[in-house]
Amino acid sequence: MRKRSFSPPIFPIALSTLVVIVPVVFYLSRFGSLTPSKHFDDWVEFSRYLAPFATLFSGCAIVFLTWWIYKDRTAIEMPLITFRRTIKLEIGFPNHPFYEMVNGGRSSALSCMVYIQETGSTRAWDHKLISYALVPGGTIDFSPIEQVSKIGVVYQDIYGNLYTAICKGNKNSLDPGDRIHDNTIAEKQYDEFRYRKNK
């Protein structure tokens, strides 16, 4: 996923600035000069002329600032799901690696829909697991790695924005939106793919 960087909204800033600059330039070209007037009445007339444009500028600035704060807050609070290969060194667990899904973001990942491609399969995805939520810092384990060729998840944040994470081998691919688009697979229970202790 791309690193977050500060990129101010150039178009809204330019538009808001032009709301004030253009009327000023037009006023000076028709009724004034570049030399400041020494008459009080000239300044009164100019302020009356400029007042509606200044109000419009303030309104635009508030709208764009609110939008910018919302976008930045959404990015900060977004969930961030990745998959990792791990081994549980605990009594009763098989000593071989499996996939673990981790939410490393600052908010819960909602409506998580996990897709699994079995090793040797020619289908894009073989299984789709019933959705659930994953809290920040939460983890869920899945089938041993030798049984899985590729694993992916589509989830959403608290604002309803969709994200996709797909892992093949050791490489995670993270993208906004739904990059799987496969609703034809029958949903399976998570317990069918859970990494469990030996009985």
C-alpha positions in Angstrom: 0.0 0.0 0.0 1.3 3.5 -0.8 2.7 5.5 2.1 0.5 8.4 3.2 1.9 11.7 2.2 0.6 15.3 2.5 -0.9 16.4 -0.8 -3.1 19.5 -0.4 -6.1 19.8 -2.7 -4.7 22.2 -5.3 -8.0 22.7 -7.2 -10.1 23.7 -4.3 -7.5 26.0 -2.9 -7.0 27.7 -6.3 -10.8 28.0 -6.8 -11.3 29.6 -3.4 -8.4 32.1 -4.1 -9.8 33.0 -7.5 -13.2 33.8 -5.9 -11.4 36.8 -4.2 -8.6 37.7 -6.7 -10.7 37.9 -9.8 -13.2 40.4 -8.4 -10.4 42.6 -7.0 -8.6 42.6 -10.4 -11.9 43.4 -12.2 -12.7 46.2 -9.8 -9.2 47.8 -10.1 -9.3 47.6 -13.9 -12.6 49.3 -14.2 -12.8 51.7 -11.3 -9.4 52.2 -9.7 -5.7 52.0 -10.0 -2.7 50.2 -8.4 -2.1 53.2 -6.3 -4.0 53.0 -3.0 -6.7 55.7 -2.7 -6.5 58.3 0.0 -10.2 58.9 0.1 -12.3 57.1 2.7 -15.3 56.8 0.5 -13.4 54.8 -2.1 -12.5 52.2 0.6 -16.1 52.0 1.8 -17.3 51.4 -1.7 -14.6 48.8 -2.4 -15.4 46.9 0.9 -19.1 46.8 0.0 -18.2 45.5 -3.4 -15.9 42.8 -2.0 -18.0 41.7 0.9 -20.1 39.1 -1.0 -17.0 37.6 -2.6 -15.2 37.4 0.8 -18.2 35.6 2.3 -18.3 33.2 -0.6 -14.6 32.6 -0.2 -15.1 31.8 3.6 -17.9 29.4 2.8 -15.8 27.5 0.2 -12.8 27.4 2.6 -14.9 25.9 5.3 -16.4 23.3 3.0 -13.0 22.3 1.6 -11.4 22.2 5.1 -14.2 20.0 6.4 -13.8 17.6 3.5 -10.0 17.5 3.9 -10.2 16.7 7.6 -12.7 13.9 6.9 -10.4 12.4 4.2 -7.4 12.6 6.5 -9.2 11.2 9.5 -10.5 8.3 7.3 -6.9 7.5 6.3 -5.6 7.6 9.9 -8.4 5.4 11.3 -8.5 2.9 8.5 -8.1 -0.8 9.3 -5.0 -2.5 7.7 -5.2 -6.3 7.2 -2.2 -8.3 6.2 -1.4 -12.0 6.1 1.8 -13.5 7.6 3.4 -17.0 7.7 3.9 -18.2 11.2 4.3 -21.3 13.4 2.7 -21.9 16.8 5.3 -23.4 19.2 2.6 -24.8 21.5 1.9 -28.3 22.7 -0.8 -29.9 20.6 -0.2 -27.8 17.4 1.5 -29.3 14.3 5.0 -27.9 13.9 4.5 -26.4 10.4 3.7 -22.9 9.1 0.2 -21.6 8.5 -1.3 -18.3 7.4 -2.4 -15.8 10.1 -4.5 -12.7 9.3 -3.7 -9.6 11.3 -5.4 -6.2 11.6 -2.5 -3.7 12.0 -4.7 -0.7 11.6 -6.3 1.7 14.2 -9.9 0.6 13.7 -11.9 -2.5 13.3 -12.2 -4.3 9.9 -15.8 -5.0 9.3 -17.6 -7.6 7.1 -14.4 -9.4 6.3 -14.8 -11.9 3.5 -11.9 -14.3 3.2 -11.1 -16.1 -0.1 -8.8 -19.2 -0.3 -7.2 -20.8 -3.3 -6.1 -24.4 -2.7 -2.6 -25.6 -3.7 -2.7 -26.9 -7.3 -6.1 -25.4 -8.1 -6.8 -23.8 -11.5 -9.7 -21.7 -10.1 -9.2 -18.1 -9.1 -10.6 -18.9 -5.7 -11.9 -22.2 -4.2 -13.5 -21.1 -1.0 -15.2 -18.0 0.5 -15.5 -17.8 4.3 -18.5 -16.3 6.1 -17.8 -12.7 7.0 -16.9 -11.4 10.5 -15.1 -8.4 12.1 -11.5 -8.1 13.2 -10.6 -5.6 15.9 -7.3 -3.6 15.9 -4.4 -5.9 16.8 -6.7 -9.0 16.3 -5.4 -12.1 14.6 -7.1 -15.2 13.0 -5.3 -18.3 11.9 -6.1 -20.4 8.8 -5.1 -23.6 7.1 -1.4 -24.8 6.9 0.5 -23.1 4.1 1.0 -26.3 2.1 -2.8 -26.5 1.6 -3.1 -22.8 0.5 -1.7 -21.3 -2.7 -3.3 -17.9 -2.3 -5.4 -16.2 0.4 -7.3 -12.9 0.2 -9.8 -10.8 2.1 -12.2 -8.0 1.2 -13.3 -5.8 4.2 -14.6 -2.4 5.0 -13.9 0.4 7.5 -16.4 2.2 9.8 -17.2 4.6 6.9 -18.1 1.8 4.5 -15.0 2.1 2.3 -13.8 -1.2 0.8 -10.3 -2.6 0.9 -8.6 -5.8 -0.4 -5.6 -7.7 0.8 -4.2 -10.7 -1.1 -1.2 -12.8 0.0 0.7 -15.2 -2.2 3.8 -16.7 -0.6 5.3 -14.0 1.5 4.0 -11.0 -0.6 1.0 -9.0 0.5 -0.9 -6.9 -2.1 -3.0 -4.1 -0.5 -5.5 -2.1 -2.6 -8.5 0.1 -2.0 -11.9 -1.2 -3.2 -13.0 -4.8 -4.0 -10.3 -6.4 -6.2 -11.8 -9.9 -6.0 -15.3 -9.4 -7.3 -16.3 -13.1 -6.9 -19.7 -13.7 -5.4 -20.2 -17.1 -7.1 -18.4 -19.2 -4.5 -20.5 -20.8 -1.8 -19.8 -19.5 1.7 -18.0 -21.9 4.1 -17.8 -21.9 7.8 -14.6 -20.6 9.3 -14.2 -23.8 11.4 -13.5 -25.8 8.3 -10.3 -23.9 7.7 -9.2 -23.0 11.2 -5.7 -24.1 12.2 -6.5 -26.4 15.1 -4.7 -28.5 17.7 -4.1 -32.2 17.0 -6.8 -34.4 18.6 
